[in-house]
Amino acid sequence: MIDYSQKIPNNVNLAGDRTLQRALEQWQPNYLSWWKEMGPEGSQAFDVYLRTAVSVEPSGWAHFDYVKMPDYRWGIFLTPAIGERKIHFGEHLGEDAWQDVPGEHRANLRRIIVTQGDTEPASVEQQRHLGLTAPSLYDLRNLFQVNVEEGRHLWAMVYLLHRHFGRDGREEAEALLQRRSGDRDNPRILGAFNEKTPDWLSFFMFTYFTDRDGKFQLCALAESGFDPLARTTKFMLTEEAHHMFVGESGVARILQRTAETMKALATDDPAKLRAAGVIDLPTIQRYLNFHFSVTIDLFGADQSSNAATFYSAGLKGRFEEGKRADDHRLHGLTYPVLEVADGKLVERAVPMLNALNEVLRDDYIKDSVAGVARWNRVLEKAGVETRLAVPHKAFNRRIGTLANTRVAPDGRVVSDAEWAAHEREWLATPEDRAFVASLMGRVTGRGQFAHWIAPPAAGINKQPVDFEYVRFG
């Protein structure tokens, strides 16, 4: 039996729901087996300085202490209910938000929850080897924090499946533990979550770009007319912010170290910088191009009848839906999408309802560009003239109208021959990845950092940078 007040902190009255108790008593051991098999490799006995959510209050969702990760308390939390909440978009605009699953939307809601839930264990699986090459105790702790919170987000989605979807939900919850990232026969649902994350530059790019996709997807779901989903995802966003911080600050620290070395050696020659043991800027740009392009495919096809259905039904809104000055039904409104005509990218207006994936993608791109600008300020402050840039949104696409269209990072449609001639300039090569891999090696001394990355400006939870964030025992 599970002690629901201690082992699974929650505000959903687990102790008072016998049906849900029985379901979770079956699921939890399988989850722990998955964690031991596919969670951070070789880390089960470490004492890690982790943040654990024990309540939704500010004093409770950021409780810090040492914990062994298999003993982490993966809780289930919904933000507090807000009075008589109303559905504020789609064809049910103005009606009471649903506390139970409407029968006519059952299949679509289950699909939305399963797809979101599948990304959470997938990222843990992608990152499971990274602890072996962490550049510092600070970074190792941040990796583990991301991992356990992705696990908690899986619990959040599984709670919804068990609580609201009966036998179908239980079967879907089991399947979430059976798929594996990159598995040929039983892969994760979304393509980006089957890519490898073999090194820390990839990890930082992933947490910056792909966890940012998570932010926008969760924000859209936090608008949902299905109130338990909206309240669940809204609380998940409080943790997602740290994941994006890990990515943004990690890349910034790599750039800082590279810029310092460029200044010391008075060179921007990639070969000389690699010989000095830092990651050259062209390689960082190629990693950026890859992770950005793979991530924007996660938003789906530029025109989607499913997106229109989800919105009209009140299941999934837009980013910051309440701040938009329209009728929130979108009748008669259009939105520009890209297509190729006469060898060039052109815009074509389509019904906005069908272009909602593109609306969310464009909101995401604006947010991503702002963060890259902050990276460029690191270079500017260091006196380096080179600037990083987000590639055109048509670059390296595999989904939608632009799938497999050859587009350069600057937005030019190019021939297959020109693509082949420049692909190694635009996307990370096997040689790039081999070089970055050659830099990777676990640094375990307190306050010590690998040569290719600068220390952070501050520690976690007001602790010093040289704090013992991980105790190996």
RAQUI-V645707 format. One record per pair of residues at least 4 apart in sequence whose ideal C-beta (glycine too) atoms are under 7 Angstrom apart, sorted by the first residue. I is the first residue (numbers start at 1). GAP is how many residues later the second one is. D is the distance in whole Angstrom. If there is no record, write none. Layout:
I|GAP|D / I|GAP|D
//
This chain:
2|5|5 / 2|6|6 / 2|22|7 / 2|23|6 / 2|26|7 / 3|4|5 / 4|4|5 / 4|6|7 / 4|10|4 / 4|11|4 / 5|10|7 / 7|66|6 / 8|6|6 / 8|65|7 / 8|66|7 / 8|67|6 / 8|68|6 / 9|44|7 / 9|45|4 / 9|46|7 / 9|64|5 / 9|66|4 / 10|4|5 / 10|65|6 / 10|66|4 / 10|67|7 / 11|44|7 / 11|45|6 / 11|66|6 / 11|67|6 / 12|64|5 / 12|66|6 / 12|147|7 / 13|4|6 / 14|6|6 / 14|7|7 / 14|62|7 / 17|4|6 / 18|4|6 / 19|4|7 / 20|4|6 / 20|142|6 / 20|143|6 / 21|4|6 / 22|4|7 / 23|4|6 / 23|139|4 / 23|147|6 / 24|4|6 / 24|138|6 / 27|4|6 / 27|131|6 / 27|146|6 / 28|4|6 / 29|4|6 / 30|4|6 / 30|144|7 / 30|147|5 / 31|4|6 / 31|146|6 / 32|4|6 / 32|38|7 / 33|4|6 / 34|4|6 / 34|87|7 / 34|143|5 / 35|4|4 / 35|35|6 / 35|116|7 / 36|8|7 / 36|34|7 / 38|86|7 / 38|87|5 / 38|90|6 / 39|30|7 / 39|85|6 / 39|89|6 / 39|108|7 / 40|29|7 / 40|88|6 / 40|91|5 / 40|104|6 / 40|107|6 / 41|87|5 / 41|88|5 / 41|90|6 / 41|91|6 / 42|89|7 / 42|90|7 / 43|26|6 / 43|88|5 / 43|101|7 / 44|24|7 / 44|25|7 / 44|26|5 / 45|23|7 / 45|428|5 / 46|22|7 / 46|424|6 / 46|425|7 / 46|426|6 / 46|427|7 / 47|19|4 / 47|21|6 / 47|424|4 / 47|426|6 / 48|18|7 / 48|19|6 / 48|21|6 / 48|93|6 / 48|96|5 / 48|422|5 / 49|15|6 / 49|17|6 / 49|92|6 / 49|420|5 / 50|17|5 / 50|22|7 / 50|94|7 / 50|95|6 / 50|98|6 / 51|11|5 / 51|12|7 / 51|13|5 / 51|94|6 / 52|11|5 / 52|15|7 / 52|20|7 / 52|21|6 / 53|7|7 / 53|8|4 / 53|22|5 / 53|24|6 / 53|99|7 / 54|6|5 / 54|9|5 / 54|21|7 / 55|5|3 / 55|6|7 / 56|4|7 / 56|5|6 / 56|21|5 / 56|23|6 / 56|24|7 / 56|179|6 / 57|4|7 / 61|177|6 / 64|397|5 / 66|405|7 / 67|4|6 / 67|5|6 / 69|75|6 / 69|79|6 / 72|76|5 / 74|77|6 / 74|78|5 / 74|81|5 / 75|77|7 / 76|79|6 / 76|80|6 / 76|83|5 / 77|158|5 / 78|150|6 / 78|153|4 / 78|154|5 / 78|157|6 / 79|152|5 / 79|155|5 / 79|156|5 / 81|4|7 / 81|150|7 / 84|12|7 / 85|12|4 / 85|142|6 / 86|8|6 / 86|9|7 / 86|10|6 / 86|11|6 / 87|5|5 / 87|6|6 / 87|7|7 / 87|8|5 / 87|10|6 / 87|138|4 / 87|227|5 / 88|5|6 / 88|233|7 / 88|234|6 / 88|240|6 / 89|4|6 / 89|134|7 / 89|222|7 / 89|225|6 / 89|228|5 / 89|232|5 / 89|239|4 / 90|221|6 / 90|222|5 / 90|223|6 / 90|224|4 / 90|239|7 / 91|221|5 / 91|238|7 / 92|133|6 / 92|222|4 / 93|235|6 / 93|236|6 / 97|128|5 / 97|130|4 / 98|4|6 / 98|127|6 / 98|128|5 / 98|129|6 / 99|128|6 / 100|64|7 / 101|4|7 / 101|5|5 / 101|8|6 / 101|63|5 / 101|64|7 / 101|125|7 / 105|4|5 / 105|208|5 / 105|210|6 / 106|4|6 / 107|4|6 / 108|4|6 / 108|201|7 / 108|202|6 / 108|205|7 / 108|207|6 / 109|4|6 / 109|117|6 / 109|206|6 / 110|4|6 / 110|55|6 / 110|58|6 / 110|62|7 / 111|4|6 / 112|4|6 / 112|198|7 / 112|203|6 / 112|204|6 / 113|4|6 / 113|44|5 / 113|47|5 / 113|48|6 / 113|116|7 / 114|4|6 / 114|58|5 / 115|74|6 / 116|41|6 / 116|101|7 / 116|105|7 / 117|37|6 / 117|40|3 / 117|41|7 / 117|59|5 / 118|4|6 / 118|58|6 / 118|61|7 / 118|70|6 / 118|71|5 / 119|4|6 / 119|71|6 / 119|74|5 / 119|95|7 / 120|30|5 / 120|31|7 / 120|33|4 / 120|34|4 / 120|37|7 / 121|4|6 / 121|33|5 / 121|55|6 / 121|56|7 / 122|4|6 / 122|59|5 / 122|66|4 / 122|71|4 / 123|4|6 / 123|27|5 / 123|70|7 / 124|4|7 / 124|23|5 / 124|26|5 / 124|27|6 / 125|55|6 / 125|56|4 / 126|55|5 / 126|67|7 / 126|70|7 / 126|71|4 / 127|16|7 / 127|20|6 / 127|70|5 / 127|76|6 / 130|4|7 / 130|13|6 / 130|67|7 / 130|70|7 / 130|73|6 / 131|9|6 / 131|12|6 / 132|310|6 / 133|67|7 / 133|307|4 / 133|308|6 / 133|309|6 / 134|5|5 / 134|6|4 / 134|9|6 / 134|308|5 / 134|309|7 / 135|4|5 / 135|65|6 / 135|308|5 / 135|314|6 / 135|315|4 / 135|318|5 / 136|4|7 / 136|307|5 / 136|312|6 / 136|313|5 / 136|314|7 / 137|4|6 / 137|307|7 / 137|309|6 / 137|331|7 / 137|332|4 / 137|333|5 / 138|4|7 / 138|318|6 / 138|321|7 / 138|327|6 / 138|331|6 / 139|4|6 / 140|4|7 / 140|329|7 / 140|330|5 / 141|4|6 / 141|319|7 / 141|328|4 / 141|329|5 / 142|4|7 / 142|104|5 / 143|4|6 / 144|4|6 / 145|4|6 / 145|97|7 / 146|4|6 / 146|61|6 / 146|97|5 / 146|100|6 / 147|4|7 / 148|4|7 / 149|4|6 / 149|90|5 / 150|4|7 / 151|4|7 / 152|4|7 / 153|4|7 / 153|83|5 / 154|4|6 / 154|22|7 / 155|4|6 / 156|76|5 / 156|80|6 / 157|4|7 / 158|4|6 / 158|15|5 / 158|18|7 / 159|4|6 / 160|4|6 / 160|68|6 / 160|69|6 / 160|72|6 / 161|4|5 / 161|8|4 / 161|11|5 / 161|12|5 / 162|7|5 / 162|8|6 / 162|11|6 / 164|5|7 / 164|64|7 / 165|4|3 / 167|4|6 / 168|4|6 / 169|4|6 / 170|4|7 / 171|4|6 / 172|4|7 / 174|4|6 / 175|4|7 / 178|8|6 / 179|4|7 / 179|7|5 / 179|8|7 / 179|9|5 / 180|6|6 / 181|7|5 / 181|12|6 / 181|13|6 / 182|5|6 / 182|12|5 / 182|14|7 / 183|4|5 / 187|7|5 / 188|5|4 / 188|6|5 / 190|108|6 / 191|106|7 / 191|207|7 / 192|18|6 / 192|102|5 / 192|103|6 / 192|105|7 / 192|106|5 / 195|99|6 / 197|5|5 / 197|6|5 / 197|9|6 / 198|4|6 / 198|235|7 / 198|239|6 / 199|237|5 / 199|238|5 / 199|241|5 / 200|4|6 / 200|240|6 / 201|4|6 / 201|53|7 / 201|78|6 / 201|86|5 / 201|235|5 / 202|4|6 / 202|85|7 / 203|4|6 / 204|4|6 / 204|43|5 / 204|46|3 / 204|47|5 / 205|4|6 / 205|42|7 / 205|46|7 / 205|82|5 / 205|83|6 / 205|86|4 / 206|4|5 / 206|41|7 / 206|85|6 / 207|4|5 / 207|36|5 / 207|37|6 / 207|39|5 / 207|40|3 / 208|4|6 / 208|36|6 / 208|39|3 / 208|40|5 / 208|43|6 / 208|163|7 / 209|82|5 / 209|83|5 / 209|86|4 / 209|159|6 / 210|4|7 / 210|81|7 / 210|85|5 / 211|4|7 / 211|29|6 / 211|32|4 / 211|33|5 / 211|36|6 / 212|4|7 / 212|32|6 / 212|152|7 / 212|155|6 / 212|156|6 / 213|4|6 / 213|82|5 / 213|85|5 / 213|151|6 / 214|4|6 / 214|26|6 / 215|4|6 / 215|22|7 / 215|25|5 / 215|29|7 / 216|4|6 / 216|103|6 / 216|144|6 / 216|147|6 / 216|148|5 / 217|4|6 / 218|4|6 / 218|15|4 / 218|18|5 / 218|19|5 / 218|22|6 / 219|18|7 / 219|100|5 / 219|101|7 / 220|96|5 / 220|97|6 / 220|98|6 / 220|99|6 / 220|140|6 / 221|8|6 / 221|9|7 / 221|12|4 / 221|95|6 / 222|8|5 / 222|11|5 / 222|12|4 / 222|15|7 / 223|7|7 / 223|94|3 / 223|98|4 / 224|5|5 / 224|6|4 / 224|91|6 / 224|92|6 / 224|93|7 / 225|89|3 / 225|90|7 / 226|4|7 / 226|89|7 / 227|4|6 / 228|4|6 / 229|4|6 / 230|4|6 / 231|4|7 / 232|4|7 / 233|4|7 / 236|4|6 / 237|4|7 / 240|4|7 / 241|4|6 / 242|4|7 / 243|4|7 / 244|4|6 / 245|4|6 / 246|4|6 / 247|4|7 / 248|4|6 / 248|123|5 / 248|126|7 / 249|4|6 / 249|207|6 / 250|4|7 / 251|4|6 / 251|124|6 / 252|4|6 / 252|123|6 / 252|126|5 / 253|4|7 / 253|200|5 / 253|201|4 / 253|203|6 / 254|4|6 / 254|25|6 / 254|30|7 / 254|198|7 / 254|199|5 / 255|4|6 / 255|120|6 / 255|123|5 / 255|124|6 / 256|4|6 / 256|122|6 / 256|126|7 / 256|198|4 / 257|4|6 / 257|21|6 / 257|195|6 / 257|196|5 / 257|197|4 / 258|4|6 / 258|15|7 / 258|20|5 / 258|21|6 / 258|22|7 / 258|23|6 / 259|4|6 / 259|119|7 / 259|120|6 / 259|123|3 / 259|125|5 / 260|4|6 / 260|122|7 / 261|4|6 / 261|12|6 / 261|15|5 / 261|17|5 / 262|5|6 / 262|6|6 / 262|11|7 / 262|122|6 / 263|119|6 / 263|120|6 / 265|7|6 / 265|11|6 / 267|5|5 / 267|6|7 / 268|118|7 / 269|4|7 / 270|4|6 / 270|10|4 / 270|12|6 / 270|13|7 / 271|4|6 / 272|4|7 / 273|5|5 / 273|7|4 / 274|6|6 / 274|161|6 / 277|162|7 / 277|174|5 / 277|175|6 / 278|174|5 / 279|4|6 / 279|5|6 / 279|157|6 / 279|173|6 / 281|4|6 / 281|105|5 / 282|4|7 / 283|4|7 / 283|149|5 / 283|153|7 / 284|4|6 / 284|104|7 / 285|4|6 / 285|103|6 / 286|4|7 / 286|140|7 / 286|141|6 / 286|142|4 / 286|146|6 / 287|4|6 / 287|141|5 / 288|4|6 / 288|100|6 / 289|4|6 / 289|102|5 / 289|106|7 / 289|107|7 / 289|120|6 / 289|137|6 / 289|138|6 / 290|4|6 / 290|137|5 / 290|138|5 / 291|4|6 / 292|4|6 / 292|76|7 / 292|98|6 / 292|99|6 / 293|98|6 / 293|102|5 / 293|103|4 / 293|104|7 / 296|65|6 / 296|68|7 / 296|69|7 / 296|97|6 / 297|100|6 / 297|101|5 / 297|102|4 / 299|58|5 / 299|61|6 / 299|62|4 / 299|65|7 / 300|4|6 / 300|7|7 / 300|57|4 / 300|99|7 / 301|56|6 / 301|98|6 / 301|99|4 / 302|35|4 / 302|53|7 / 302|55|6 / 302|56|5 / 302|98|4 / 302|99|5 / 303|34|6 / 303|47|6 / 303|51|5 / 303|52|6 / 304|4|7 / 304|50|6 / 304|53|5 / 305|4|6 / 305|49|7 / 306|4|6 / 307|4|6 / 307|49|4 / 307|50|5 / 308|4|6 / 308|45|4 / 308|46|5 / 308|48|7 / 309|4|6 / 310|5|5 / 310|6|4 / 311|5|6 / 311|6|7 / 311|42|6 / 311|45|6 / 312|41|7 / 317|4|4 / 318|6|6 / 318|38|7 / 318|41|6 / 318|42|7 / 319|41|6 / 319|44|5 / 320|4|7 / 321|7|7 / 326|4|7 / 326|7|6 / 327|4|7 / 330|22|5 / 330|23|5 / 333|19|4 / 334|15|4 / 334|16|6 / 334|17|6 / 334|18|6 / 335|14|7 / 335|15|6 / 335|17|4 / 335|20|4 / 335|23|6 / 335|24|6 / 336|11|4 / 336|12|7 / 336|13|6 / 337|11|6 / 337|13|5 / 337|18|6 / 337|21|5 / 337|64|7 / 338|7|5 / 338|9|6 / 338|56|6 / 338|64|6 / 339|7|6 / 339|9|6 / 339|62|5 / 340|4|7 / 340|5|6 / 340|65|6 / 340|73|6 / 341|5|5 / 343|70|5 / 344|69|6 / 345|49|6 / 345|66|6 / 345|68|6 / 350|4|6 / 350|5|5 / 351|4|7 / 352|4|7 / 352|7|7 / 355|4|6 / 356|4|6 / 357|4|6 / 358|4|6 / 359|4|7 / 360|4|6 / 361|4|6 / 361|32|7 / 362|4|7 / 363|4|7 / 364|4|6 / 365|4|6 / 365|25|7 / 365|28|6 / 366|4|7 / 368|4|7 / 368|22|6 / 369|4|7 / 369|21|5 / 371|4|7 / 372|4|7 / 372|16|6 / 372|18|5 / 373|4|7 / 375|13|6 / 376|4|6 / 376|11|5 / 376|12|6 / 377|4|6 / 378|4|7 / 379|5|4 / 379|7|6 / 379|8|7 / 391|4|4 / 391|18|4 / 392|15|6 / 392|17|6 / 392|18|6 / 392|19|4 / 394|8|5 / 394|11|6 / 394|13|4 / 394|17|6 / 395|12|5 / 395|13|7 / 395|14|5 / 396|31|7 / 397|5|4 / 397|6|6 / 397|8|7 / 398|5|5 / 398|6|7 / 399|4|6 / 405|8|7 / 406|7|7 / 406|8|5 / 406|9|7 / 406|10|6 / 406|13|4 / 407|4|6 / 407|5|7 / 407|6|6 / 407|7|7 / 408|4|5 / 408|6|5 / 409|17|6 / 414|4|4 / 414|5|5 / 415|4|7 / 416|4|6 / 417|4|6 / 418|4|6 / 419|4|6 / 422|4|6 / 423|4|6 / 424|5|5 / 428|4|4 / 428|5|6 / 430|4|6 / 431|4|6 / 432|4|6 / 433|4|6 / 434|4|6 / 439|11|7 / 439|13|5 / 441|9|7 / 443|5|5 / 443|6|6 / 443|7|5 / 446|20|5 / 446|22|6 / 447|18|6 / 447|19|3 / 449|4|6 / 449|6|5 / 455|10|5 / 456|9|6 / 459|4|4 / 459|5|5 / 459|6|5 / 459|8|5 / 460|9|7 / 463|4|4
//
